[in-house]
Amino acid sequence: MASTVDDTTEAVSNLTMETEGSMTKNARKKELKNKQKEEERQRKEVEKAKKAAATASSQVKKNIATEDEEMDPTQYFENRLKHLATQKADNKNPYPHKFFVSMTLLEYVEKYDDLSNGEHREEISASLAGRIMSKRSSSSKLFFYDLHGGGEKVQVMADLSKSELDESEFSKFHSSVKRGDIVGVTGFPGKTKRGELSIFPRSFIVLSHCLHMMPRHKAGPASDNANAKKTDGDGWVPGSPRNPETYILKDQETRYRQRYLDLMLNTEVRQIFKTRSKIIQYVRRFLDKRDFVEVETPMMNMIAGGAAARPFVTYHNELDMKLFMRIAPELYLKQLIVGDLSRTGVYEIGKQFRNEGIDLTHNPEFTTCEFYMAYADYNDLMTLTEEMLSEMVKELTGGYKIKYHSNGLDKDPIEIDFTPPFRRIDMVDELNKIADLNINPADLSSDEANKYLKEACKKFDIICSPPETTTRLLDKLVGHFLEETCVNPTFIINHPEIMSPLAKWHRSKPGLTERFELFINKHELANAYTELNDPVVQRQRFADQLKDRQSGDDEAMPLDETFCRALEYGLPPTGGWGLGIDRLCMLLTDSQNIKEVLLFPAMKPHAEPSAKGANSDVGRPFWHNFKNLLVSREFCCCLMTSFIMLCFFFIYEINR
């Protein structure tokens, strides 16, 4: 019995222990499960917080990145004006008078580019200035800017912890800084962990505000031209092909009318005009080394001489006479050779004005270089031309060969070889040979010659606009048959006398002159000749030109008696030479439009009141217009004529 009780007691005890053990195990499982749930909940909260922070940061970036794009340009402009007004109301000058710049961006890059990744030089202070072209942000406490100036870029890493401003001022200030603003930054140099050279500003000031929305870079359409894909604004060099599809600002109308914006946004465009400057510097240096003297001659002349072209006409009030904007400085420069200003020669680099058409290779206002070399002839000038251009191309490009899109940017570029000597072709001989003609240069002044050339043009479907003078007909034939063959530099030499009124007759070929024109890529680039220095023959040439003027050719040269009189004092044997600077720039910068190499090309005015009324009396007071009428010469003449007629009428009536 006792044994049974003990067994029962032991069984109950074991059952109790098992129950307690089972309950403890379940509790532990439950506790562990609850702990895991809590950890999972906390992990999710952390992830949620991180996601929210990332979303907020992303939203800040998006707001900064898309602020300019999403806002209406007019509203953007008005907002910027309001911001300026607010600053002025707070007695803050939005356009400071001065900011001390300790170094240029280029000097900054050269000095600190060797810093290690993550290295900061907080003991150094530098002051930089430039234009903000990009703005980014990771939070309200950290802003990134791309500072541009002089073709260089430096990142500005504006960190609240490094700034002199408190958090509220820091956030407010950097929210007001926009792309395009010109800023001054004072801080210390350093590199980010990724190795980008930056400046960490302690102070930051806006020096000039950009009130308009800046265009952003957008990817252009794909090009089939493999050569174009290889080029970009930073890597382009003279003589290599360009690809304007990579430009940030692509619209040509905007680029030409707002060249400042074009230069600001398109790095390659800045390189084009720097190349133009180098070309002019080279020409000047080339002539200076040979003891030529640079001079300046009048741009307003009483006679439009020196070339066959239609001039611009203006009026001089004090002298009460009509004047012409110069079409060439030739006649003045030759008078300086007569005066022996320089033993070697004289030259002028300047503007010429011709009231003619505007197209891809012509602008009414253009730049030339003309020089006149004493005791030289056209053979000397051909050698000098080869030397100047070949060495210029080599200096600018590194070789004698360049690439040029002569058939459009959608086609592969051609190669143009400036290796001397250049090809030379005799104008009349080559024309007779290619076109199977029989032109006699000694008989081109006759009516029969004119008729023969008209028939030749008709035969080859060559259109010559009136008046169909012999000179114009010959020029059309040469353009059709010879100029089309001149891709590499080619001299077309020995022009007929009838085409060259200022050139000296050929010493061995009657009817021809010692003249050449240099053609490259089928376009004239230079014109030169042995100068005519016989005053009697020169007067006769001017008389022949007068016949063309009487036939309706307003481009024929008028008689310049002042120049002829200068020749009577003796012009030594002289070679004269002229080069089109703009067309040379086009070749070396792969530009198919002359507007690409002119900072401010001629453009039709916008249909705006300010443009339409700029040169009229619209909107002026009545008295102003009436006063102008009273003092006008035409009105005075009419008044005098009426008075005389009235007197005759009274005399007639009295006598009757």
C-alpha positions in Angstrom: 0.0 0.0 0.0 2.8 2.4 1.0 4.6 1.4 -2.2 1.5 2.3 -4.3 1.2 5.7 -2.6 4.9 6.5 -3.2 4.5 5.5 -6.9 1.5 7.7 -7.2 3.3 10.6 -5.5 6.3 10.2 -7.8 4.1 10.1 -10.9 2.3 13.3 -9.8 5.6 15.0 -9.1 7.0 14.0 -12.5 3.9 15.2 -14.2 4.1 18.5 -12.5 7.8 18.9 -13.5 7.0 18.0 -17.1 4.1 20.5 -17.1 6.3 23.2 -15.6 9.1 22.4 -18.1 6.6 22.5 -21.0 5.2 25.8 -19.9 8.7 27.3 -19.5 9.6 26.2 -23.0 6.4 27.7 -24.5 7.0 30.9 -22.7 10.5 31.1 -24.0 9.3 30.4 -27.5 6.6 33.1 -27.1 9.1 35.5 -25.7 11.5 34.8 -28.5 8.8 35.2 -31.1 7.7 38.5 -29.6 11.3 39.7 -29.6 11.7 38.8 -33.2 8.5 40.7 -34.0 9.8 43.7 -32.2 13.1 43.6 -34.0 11.3 43.2 -37.3 9.1 46.2 -36.5 12.0 48.3 -35.5 13.9 47.3 -38.7 10.9 48.2 -40.8 10.6 51.6 -39.0 14.3 52.2 -39.6 13.9 51.3 -43.3 10.8 53.4 -43.5 12.7 56.4 -42.0 15.6 55.9 -44.4 13.2 55.6 -47.3 11.4 58.8 -46.2 14.7 60.6 -45.8 15.8 59.4 -49.3 12.5 60.4 -50.8 12.8 63.8 -49.2 16.4 64.2 -50.4 15.3 63.0 -53.8 12.5 65.4 -53.8 14.9 68.3 -52.9 17.1 67.2 -55.8 14.1 67.0 -58.1 12.8 70.4 -57.0 16.2 71.9 -57.7 16.7 70.1 -61.0 13.3 70.7 -62.4 12.5 74.1 -60.9 13.7 75.9 -64.0 12.2 73.5 -66.5 8.7 73.2 -65.0 8.1 76.9 -64.4 6.8 79.2 -67.1 9.7 81.5 -68.3 7.6 84.6 -67.8 6.7 83.6 -64.2 10.4 82.7 -63.6 11.5 86.1 -64.7 8.9 87.9 -62.6 9.9 85.8 -59.5 13.5 86.8 -60.0 12.6 90.4 -60.2 10.6 90.1 -57.0 13.6 88.5 -55.3 15.7 91.5 -56.4 13.1 93.9 -55.1 13.0 92.1 -51.8 16.7 92.4 -51.4 16.7 96.1 -52.2 13.8 96.6 -49.7 16.0 94.9 -47.1 18.8 97.4 -47.9 20.9 94.6 -49.5 22.8 95.4 -52.7 22.0 92.6 -55.2 24.8 93.8 -57.5 28.0 94.4 -55.4 30.6 96.8 -56.7 33.6 94.6 -56.1 34.7 91.1 -55.1 38.3 90.3 -54.6 39.4 87.3 -56.7 42.6 85.7 -55.5 43.0 83.4 -58.5 41.3 82.3 -61.7 39.6 78.9 -61.9 42.5 77.7 -64.2 45.1 78.8 -61.6 43.1 77.1 -58.9 42.9 73.8 -60.9 46.6 73.9 -61.7 47.6 74.6 -58.1 45.4 72.2 -56.2 44.7 69.4 -58.7 47.4 67.2 -57.1 45.6 66.9 -53.7 44.8 63.4 -52.6 41.2 62.1 -52.6 39.5 63.3 -49.4 42.2 65.8 -48.6 41.1 69.2 -47.3 43.5 72.2 -46.8 41.5 74.2 -44.3 44.4 76.4 -43.4 44.4 77.9 -47.0 41.9 80.5 -48.1 41.0 81.1 -51.8 38.5 83.4 -53.4 37.0 82.3 -56.8 34.3 83.9 -59.0 32.4 82.5 -61.9 29.0 81.5 -63.2 26.9 78.8 -61.7 26.0 76.3 -64.5 24.7 73.4 -62.4 23.1 73.1 -59.0 22.5 70.0 -56.9 21.6 69.2 -53.3 21.6 66.1 -51.0 19.8 68.0 -48.2 19.1 71.5 -46.9 22.5 71.4 -45.3 24.6 70.4 -48.4 24.6 72.0 -51.8 26.8 71.3 -54.9 27.5 73.8 -57.7 29.5 73.7 -60.9 31.4 77.0 -61.1 32.5 77.9 -64.7 34.8 80.6 -65.9 37.4 81.0 -68.6 36.7 77.6 -70.0 37.4 75.9 -66.6 35.1 74.3 -64.1 35.4 73.9 -60.3 32.9 72.2 -58.0 31.6 74.2 -55.0 30.7 72.0 -52.1 28.6 74.3 -49.8 28.4 72.5 -46.4 26.5 74.0 -43.5 29.2 72.8 -41.1 31.8 74.9 -42.9 29.7 78.0 -43.5 29.6 81.2 -41.5 25.8 81.2 -41.8 23.4 79.5 -39.3 21.1 76.7 -40.6 18.1 78.9 -41.4 20.2 81.5 -43.2 22.2 78.8 -45.0 19.1 77.1 -46.4 17.4 80.4 -47.3 20.4 81.7 -49.1 21.2 78.6 -51.2 17.6 78.2 -52.1 17.8 81.6 -53.8 20.9 80.9 -55.8 20.0 79.9 -59.4 21.7 78.5 -62.4 23.3 81.3 -64.4 24.1 83.5 -61.4 27.6 84.9 -61.1 28.9 84.3 -57.7 32.0 84.9 -55.5 33.2 82.1 -53.2 35.8 82.3 -50.4 36.8 79.0 -48.8 39.4 76.3 -48.7 40.5 73.8 -51.3 40.0 70.1 -51.1 39.0 67.0 -52.9 36.0 64.8 -52.3 36.4 61.1 -51.5 35.8 60.4 -55.2 38.6 62.7 -56.2 36.8 65.8 -57.5 38.6 69.0 -56.9 36.3 71.4 -55.0 36.2 74.6 -53.0 34.5 74.4 -49.6 33.0 77.9 -49.0 33.0 79.7 -45.7 31.4 82.7 -47.4 29.3 82.8 -50.6 27.9 85.9 -52.4 25.9 86.5 -55.5 27.6 89.1 -57.6 25.1 89.3 -60.5 21.7 87.6 -60.9 20.6 85.7 -64.0 17.0 86.7 -64.4 16.1 84.4 -67.3 15.7 80.6 -67.3 18.9 78.9 -68.5 18.6 76.1 -71.2 19.5 72.7 -70.1 21.5 70.0 -72.0 19.2 67.6 -73.9 20.5 64.7 -75.9 20.3 65.3 -79.6 19.2 62.8 -82.2 21.6 60.0 -83.2 23.9 60.8 -86.1 24.9 58.4 -88.8 28.2 60.3 -89.2 30.8 58.4 -87.2 33.2 61.3 -87.4 30.8 63.6 -85.8 30.2 61.3 -82.8 33.9 61.5 -81.9 33.9 65.3 -81.4 32.7 67.3 -78.4 33.1 70.8 -77.2 36.0 70.2 -74.8 38.0 68.0 -77.1 37.6 70.0 -80.4 40.7 71.5 -82.0 41.0 73.6 -85.2 41.1 71.6 -88.4 38.9 68.8 -87.0 35.2 68.1 -87.7 32.6 69.5 -85.3 29.2 68.2 -84.3 26.7 71.0 -83.3 24.2 68.3 -82.3 26.2 68.1 -79.0 25.5 71.7 -78.2 23.3 72.6 -75.2 21.9 75.6 -77.2 21.1 74.3 -80.7 18.6 76.8 -82.2 20.6 78.8 -84.8 18.3 81.9 -84.6 18.8 82.2 -80.9 22.5 81.4 -81.1 23.2 84.2 -83.6 20.9 86.8 -82.0 22.0 86.1 -78.5 25.7 85.3 -79.0 26.4 85.8 -75.3 24.1 82.9 -74.5 25.7 80.8 -77.2 29.2 81.5 -75.8 28.0 80.9 -72.2 26.5 77.4 -73.0 28.5 76.0 -75.9 32.1 75.4 -75.1 32.9 74.7 -78.7 31.7 78.1 -79.9 34.1 79.8 -77.5 36.9 77.7 -79.1 35.8 78.8 -82.6 36.2 82.5 -81.8 39.5 81.9 -79.9 40.7 80.2 -83.1 39.6 83.3 -85.1 41.6 85.5 -82.8 44.7 83.2 -83.2 44.3 83.4 -87.0 44.4 87.2 -87.0 47.3 87.2 -84.5 49.2 84.8 -86.8 48.7 87.0 -89.9 49.7 90.1 -88.0 52.8 88.3 -86.6 53.7 86.9 -90.0 53.7 90.4 -91.6 55.3 92.2 -88.7 58.3 89.8 -88.8 58.8 90.8 -92.4 58.9 94.5 -91.5 55.5 95.4 -92.9 53.9 98.5 -91.2 50.2 98.2 -90.0 48.1 101.2 -90.9 44.5 102.4 -90.8 42.7 104.0 -93.7 39.3 105.8 -94.0 36.1 103.7 -93.9 34.0 106.5 -95.5 35.1 107.5 -99.0 33.9 110.0 -101.6 34.5 107.3 -104.3 33.8 103.6 -103.8 36.9 102.2 -105.4 39.4 99.4 -105.0 37.0 96.5 -105.9 34.0 95.6 -108.1 31.1 95.7 -105.6 28.0 97.7 -104.7 28.7 100.1 -101.8 26.7 101.2 -98.8 25.8 104.9 -99.1 25.7 107.4 -96.2 25.5 111.1 -95.8 27.8 113.6 -94.1 25.8 116.5 -92.7 28.6 118.9 -92.1 30.2 118.4 -95.6 26.8 118.2 -97.1 27.8 115.3 -99.4 27.2 111.7 -100.0 29.8 109.2 -98.8 30.4 105.5 -99.4 31.4 102.9 -96.9 34.6 101.4 -98.1 34.5 98.2 -100.2 38.3 97.9 -100.1 41.3 99.9 -98.7 43.4 99.2 -101.8 43.7 102.7 -103.3 44.7 104.3 -100.0 47.3 101.6 -99.3 49.0 102.0 -102.6 49.2 105.8 -102.0 51.2 104.9 -98.9 53.6 102.9 -101.0 54.0 105.9 -103.3 54.8 107.9 -100.1 57.5 105.3 -99.1 56.0 104.8 -95.6 57.8 101.5 -95.4 60.6 100.0 -97.4 58.9 96.5 -97.3 55.3 97.4 -97.4 52.1 98.2 -95.5 49.1 96.2 -94.4 45.6 96.7 -92.9 43.3 94.2 -91.1 39.9 95.6 -91.0 36.2 95.7 -92.0 34.9 96.1 -95.5 31.3 96.8 -96.4 29.5 95.6 -99.5 25.8 96.1 -100.1 25.1 92.7 -101.6 23.4 89.5 -100.7 23.6 87.4 -97.5 24.2 83.7 -97.9 26.4 80.9 -96.4 29.6 82.6 -97.5 28.7 86.3 -97.7 28.0 88.9 -95.0 27.6 92.6 -95.9 30.2 93.5 -93.2 33.3 91.3 -93.3 37.0 91.3 -92.4 40.0 91.3 -94.7 43.7 91.6 -94.6 45.3 93.6 -97.4 49.1 94.1 -97.8 51.1 95.9 -100.5 54.8 94.9 -100.9 57.2 97.1 -102.7 59.4 95.6 -105.3 57.5 92.4 -105.5 55.3 90.8 -108.2 52.5 88.2 -108.2 55.0 85.3 -108.3 56.5 86.5 -105.0 53.1 86.8 -103.5 52.1 83.2 -104.5 55.2 82.0 -102.6 54.4 84.2 -99.6 50.8 82.9 -99.6 51.8 79.3 -99.6 54.2 80.0 -96.7 51.7 81.9 -94.7 48.8 79.6 -95.0 50.6 76.2 -94.8 52.5 77.3 -91.7 49.4 78.8 -90.1 47.5 75.5 -90.5 50.4 73.6 -89.1 50.7 75.8 -86.1 47.0 75.7 -85.3 46.3 72.0 -86.1 49.6 70.2 -85.8 49.7 69.3 -89.5 49.0 70.4 -93.1 45.7 68.5 -93.5 42.3 69.5 -92.1 38.8 67.9 -92.1 35.8 69.9 -93.4 32.1 69.1 -93.8 31.8 70.6 -97.3 28.7 68.5 -98.1 26.8 69.1 -94.9 27.1 67.7 -91.3 25.2 64.6 -92.3 27.9 63.5 -94.7 31.5 62.5 -94.0 34.0 65.4 -94.0 36.5 65.8 -96.8 40.2 66.3 -96.3 41.9 69.5 -97.5 45.7 69.4 -97.9 47.6 72.7 -97.3 51.0 71.1 -98.1 53.0 73.5 -100.3 53.4 74.1 -103.2 49.8 74.8 -104.2 48.3 73.8 -107.6 48.3 76.5 -110.3 46.1 76.7 -113.3 46.0 79.4 -116.1 42.5 80.8 -116.3 41.9 81.2 -120.1 44.0 78.2 -121.2 42.2 75.9 -118.7 38.8 77.3 -119.6 39.4 76.8 -123.3 40.6 73.3 -122.6 37.9 72.1 -120.3 34.9 73.8 -122.1 36.3 73.4 -125.6 36.1 77.2 -126.1 38.3 79.5 -128.2 38.6 82.7 -126.0 41.1 85.2 -127.3 42.2 87.4 -124.3 43.6 90.1 -126.6 40.1 90.7 -128.2 37.8 90.6 -125.2 36.7 94.3 -125.5 34.9 93.7 -128.8 31.1 93.2 -129.2 31.9 89.9 -131.0 33.7 88.5 -127.9 30.7 89.5 -125.8 28.3 87.7 -128.2 30.6 84.6 -128.2 30.6 84.4 -124.4 26.8 84.8 -124.3 26.4 81.9 -126.6 28.9 79.8 -124.6 26.9 80.5 -121.4 23.7 79.6 -123.1 25.2 76.4 -124.5 26.1 75.2 -121.0 22.9 76.5 -119.3 24.9 79.0 -117.3 22.7 81.9 -116.1 24.2 85.4 -116.0 21.9 88.0 -114.5 21.8 91.4 -116.4 23.8 93.3 -117.4 25.6 90.6 -119.4 28.9 92.4 -119.7 32.0 90.5 -120.8 33.4 90.6 -117.3 30.4 89.0 -115.7 30.0 86.3 -118.4 33.7 85.3 -118.0 33.2 85.2 -114.2 30.3 82.8 -114.6 32.2 80.5 -116.9 35.1 80.4 -114.6 32.8 79.6 -111.6 31.2 76.8 -113.5 34.2 75.1 -115.0 37.3 76.0 -112.9 36.3 76.9 -109.4 34.4 73.6 -109.0 37.8 71.7 -109.3 39.5 73.7 -106.6 39.1 71.7 -103.4 42.7 71.7 -102.2 44.4 75.2 -102.3 44.6 76.2 -106.0 45.8 79.4 -107.7 43.8 80.5 -110.7 46.3 82.8 -112.5 46.6 85.2 -115.4 43.2 86.9 -115.5 42.1 88.9 -118.6 42.7 92.7 -118.4 39.0 93.3 -118.8 38.4 91.5 -115.4 41.3 93.2 -113.6 41.3 97.1 -113.9 43.9 97.6 -111.2 46.3 94.7 -112.2 49.4 95.1 -114.4 49.4 93.6 -117.8 51.2 90.3 -118.3 54.8 90.7 -119.4 54.5 87.9 -122.0 50.8 87.2 -122.7 48.9 90.0 -124.4 45.4 90.7 -123.0 46.1 89.1 -119.6 47.3 90.4 -116.3 49.7 89.2 -113.6 46.9 88.3 -111.2 45.9 85.2 -109.1 43.0 84.2 -107.0 43.4 81.5 -104.4 40.5 79.0 -104.2 40.0 76.4 -101.4 36.9 74.2 -101.2 35.6 75.9 -104.3 35.5 79.3 -102.7 37.8 82.3 -103.3 40.0 83.0 -100.3 42.6 85.4 -101.6 43.2 87.8 -104.5 46.5 89.3 -105.6 48.4 90.8 -108.5 51.3 92.8 -109.7 50.0 96.3 -109.3 49.4 98.6 -112.3 51.6 101.6 -111.9 51.3 103.4 -115.2 48.9 106.3 -114.6 48.0 106.6 -118.3 47.0 103.0 -118.6 45.2 103.2 -115.3 43.0 106.0 -116.5 42.2 104.0 -119.6 41.2 101.0 -117.5 38.9 103.3 -115.4 37.4 104.6 -118.7 36.7 101.0 -119.8 35.0 100.3 -116.5 32.9 103.4 -117.1 31.4 101.7 -120.1 30.2 98.8 -117.9 28.7 101.3 -115.4 26.8 102.9 -118.3 25.6 99.4 -119.3 24.0 99.1 -115.8 26.8 97.3 -113.9 26.8 99.3 -110.6 29.7 97.1 -109.4 32.1 98.5 -112.0 34.8 100.8 -110.6 34.4 104.6 -111.0 37.3 106.9 -111.9 39.4 107.9 -108.9 41.3 111.0 -110.1 43.1 111.3 -106.7 44.5 107.9 -107.0 45.6 108.4 -110.6 47.4 111.6 -109.6 49.3 109.7 -106.9 50.5 107.3 -109.5 51.9 110.2 -111.5 54.4 110.7 -108.6 55.6 107.2 -109.2 54.5 103.8 -107.7 57.4 101.4 -107.5 56.9 97.8 -108.8 54.5 96.5 -106.2 52.6 93.4 -105.4 49.1 93.7 -103.7 47.4 91.0 -101.8 44.0 90.5 -100.1 42.7 87.7 -97.9 39.2 87.0 -96.6 39.6 86.4 -92.8 36.1 85.1 -92.3 36.3 82.4 -95.0 39.7 81.2 -93.7 38.1 81.0 -90.2 35.3 78.9 -91.7 37.7 76.4 -93.1 39.8 75.9 -90.0 36.7 75.6 -87.7 34.6 73.3 -89.9 31.9 76.0 -90.2 29.5 75.8 -93.2 27.9 79.2 -92.4 29.8 82.4 -92.2 27.5 83.4 -89.3 29.3 80.8 -87.3 32.6 82.8 -87.3 31.0 86.2 -86.9 30.3 87.2 -83.3 27.3 89.4 -84.4 26.3 88.6 -87.9 23.8 90.6 -90.0 20.2 89.4 -89.2 16.8 90.5 -90.2 15.2 92.5 -87.3 12.5 90.9 -85.1 9.0 92.2 -85.8 9.1 94.3 -82.6 8.2 98.0 -82.2 11.7 98.8 -81.0 13.2 97.2 -84.1 10.7 98.4 -86.7 10.8 102.0 -85.5 14.5 102.3 -84.8 15.2 104.1 -88.0 11.9 105.9 -88.6 10.0 108.9 -87.3 7.2 106.7 -86.0 6.2 107.7 -82.5 8.1 111.0 -82.6 6.4 114.3 -81.9 4.7 116.1 -84.8 6.9 119.2 -84.3 10.1 117.0 -84.6 8.9 115.7 -88.0 7.7 119.1 -89.2 11.0 120.7 -88.2 12.9 118.1 -90.1 10.7 118.8 -93.1 11.4 122.5 -92.9 15.2 122.1 -92.9 15.3 119.4 -95.5 17.1 120.3 -98.8 14.2 118.8 -100.9 11.7 121.1 -99.1 13.8 124.2 -99.6 14.2 123.4 -103.3 10.5 122.9 -103.8 9.8 126.1 -101.9 12.3 128.1 -104.1 10.9 126.6 -107.3 7.4 127.5 -106.3 8.5 131.0 -105.5 10.2 131.5 -108.9 7.1 130.1 -110.7 4.9 132.5 -108.7 7.1 135.4 -109.7 6.9 134.5 -113.4 3.2 134.2 -113.1 2.8 137.8 -111.6 5.2 139.2 -114.3 3.1 137.5 -117.0 -0.1 138.9 -115.5 1.3 142.4 -115.2 2.6 142.5 -118.8 -0.7 141.2 -120.1 
